[in-house]
Amino acid sequence: MKSKNVLVTLSILLFSATMMVPIAYAVDVFHKDELPFGKPYENWVQDWWKWNAAIPSDPETTFAGVKENGCLINKEGPVAFLMDPAIGGVHHQKCEISSNQGILIPAWSALCSGAVKGYENASFKQLSECARQYNLGKVTVNAWVDNKSLAQVKAEDYKTINLINASELYTKGFNITVPEDSNLAVDYPGTHLGATHGWYIFLKPLPTGEHTVRYVNDVTETTLGAGNTNNADITYSLKVK
């Protein structure tokens, strides 16, 4: 009887230990034909650009207020916006967000608006073509969540070669205000018609706990995309509540 009791006790302990193992979760993303939080994907992209344009410039880091272990993020509303990789370099941010918030990551994107010389009175079509031209070059982006590969973008000039859990998007025309101290290089600050093109990774809400979101961007020149270069390695340590 004693040996049976030992076996029963051992079985209970093993079962309890199994039940205590955390259940693995799958990180999910929104796709461009969805309505994240009841709004078209591209509208969130427009909102991201409005936030990005409002960030003041800084002579050393492109974005004012960026510092190691700081928190450059827009977490108002149901979607948290992460920084533009156009900043270049290696950056680590530590932020708190809600377990109800999605996370919009700009893999690589461009805006063209009437704030740029030569496009003051441009049509939406002209602005859209202008934005696409800014994205010429060989573009490679990889993203991880909690050190697990999540998404990838590979594109060269006018061709997107590979997309994993990412979306390529052209927005419709929209009004965007670019302040005088904006980090965006413009000729005519103010409110203008704009259009964008780019690749984005849109995470659905993460479960509560500590998470790491990292995205690495590399843009190199091609014959068509002469001068288009960028390299950024951005990590967000997120406390999700």
N, C-alpha and C positions, 0 to 999 in steps of 0.2 A: 504493500500500500504506500509505503514511504516513497518508493521510486516513482510510482504513478503520480503522487503529489508533486514531486520535483519536476516531472515532465509537464504537468499541467501548469505549474507556476512559471516554468521556463517559456512555455507557449504563450502565456499571457504577457510576459515581459517582452517577448519578441514582437507580438502583435502591437503592444503599446508603443514600442520603439518605431515600428513601421508607420503607425498612425501619426507619430510626431515628426516624420520627415516632411519638410515643406513641399507643397504641391507645386510643380513647375508651372509657370504661366507662359503663354505665347504672346509676344508683342505683336500687336496688330496695327495696320495702317489704314487710313482713308485713301480712296482712289478719286481721281478727278471728276468722275461722273456721279459721285455721292454728294450728299448734303450734310456735311459735318455740323452737328448742333443746329440743324434746321436751316442752314445757309449754304449757298453754292461754294464749292472749294475755291473758285477764283475770287470770290468776294473776300475770303480770308487772306488770300494773297495780296489783294489790293490793300486791305487793312494792315498787313505786315509792311508793305511799302510805305504807307503813310507814317507808321511808327518809325521805320528806319530813316525816312527823310527828316524826321523831327529830331533825330539824335545829333547834337552839336559836334562839330569837328574838333580834333585835337592834333597839334603838330607832330606829336610823337606816336600816337596809336590809331590815328584816323577817327576813332570814336572817343568823344570826351567821356570821362568817367570809367573807362576800362582799366582795371587793375587786377593783378594776380589775386585769385580767390575772392574777387568782387562778385557782383551779381548784375550783369547787364542782361535784362530780360524784360519783356512786357507780359505780365501775368494778369492783366485786367480782363475780365470776361471769361468765357469758357475755353479759350485757347491761349496758351503761352507761346510767345514768339522768341526764338533764339537769334543770336547775332548773325550778321552777314559775314560770310567767309572772305569777302572782299577786304576785310581788315588785314588779312595776311598774318603770318607768324603763328606762334603757339600761345594759346590762351586757356586758362582754367577758371571756371566760374562756379560758385556755390550758391544755390538758390533753394527756396521752398516754394512748392506749388501744391495745388489740390489734386486729389485722386479723381476729381471730376473734370479735370482739364485735359484737352488734347495738347499736342506739342507740334508746332510748325517749324520745320528745319529748312532754311534756304540752302539747297545744295550748291547752286550757282545760278544767278539770275541777273537781269538787267532791266533798267527803266529808261525810256526815252520820253521826254516831255517838251512842252513849249518853253521850258526854262533853259533849253540848250540852243545856242546860236545856230541859226539856219533852220530851226524847226518851230519858230515862233507861231506860225500860222499853219503848221502841218496838219494833214488829215490823220484820222486814226490809222489808216493803212500805212501811211508813211512813218508814223511813230512806231507801229508794230514792226515794220521792216528794220527800222533803226535799232530797236531793242534787240532784235535777233542778230544784227551785225555785231553788236557789242559782245555777243556770246560766241563769236567765231574762235577757233582754236581747238586744241585737243583737250577735252574736259574729262577728268576722272574724279569721281567722288565715292567715298565709302563711308558707311555709318554703322555704328555698333551701339547696342544697348546692353549694359551690364557685361561688357566684353564679349558679347555674342554678335556675330555678323548679322546685320539687319537689312541694309539697303545698298544699292550700287547704281551709279550713273556712269555711262561711258558714251561720249559723243565726240564727233569731229566735224567742225564747220557746220554745214547745214544738215547733217545726218546724225540722228540718235541711234547708237549702235546697240546699246543694252540698258535696260531698266529693270531693276529688282526692287520692288516695294517703293518705287518713286514715280512721280508723274511729271511729264513735260507739259507746260501750260503757257498759252497765250491768253492774256486777259483782254476783256473788252476795254474800250476807252473809259477813263474815269478821271475826275478832277483830283489833283494832288497838290498840296501846299508844301513848297520847299523854302524854309526860312533862310535868312541871310547867313546864319552860322551853321547851316546844315553840313553834315559830313559828305554829302553828295556834291560833286563838282558841277556847278551850273553857272550860266551866264546871267540869267534873269530870275532871281528869287521871286517867290510869289505863288499864286495859285494858277495852275495851267492844266491843260488836257495832257494825260499821259497814257502810255501803254507799256506793258511789260512782256517779257518772255523769260522762261527759265525752267529749272528742274527743282522740285520740292519733295520733301519727305514729311508726311503728316501723320504723326503717331496718335493712336487712340489713347485714352487715359491709362496711365500706369497704376498698378496697385500700390497701396500704402507701403512705405518703407524707404530704404536708401537705394537710389539708382544712379547709374552713370550713362550719360548720352554723349557719344563722341562722333564727330564727323571730320573727315580729312578731305581736303579739296586740293586738286592739282590741275592747273591750266597752263598749257605750253603753246608756243607759237606754231602756226602752220602757214602755208603760202597765203591763204585767204585771211587768216587771223593773225597777221603780223602785229606784234606788240602786245597781244593778249596773253598775259602771264599772271599767275597767282598761285600761292601755296599757303594753306592754312591748316592748322590742326587744333580743333576747338573741342574742349571737354566741359560738360556741365555735370557737376555732382549735385543731384537733386534729392531733397528730402520731400517725399510725397506724403501729404497728410490727408 
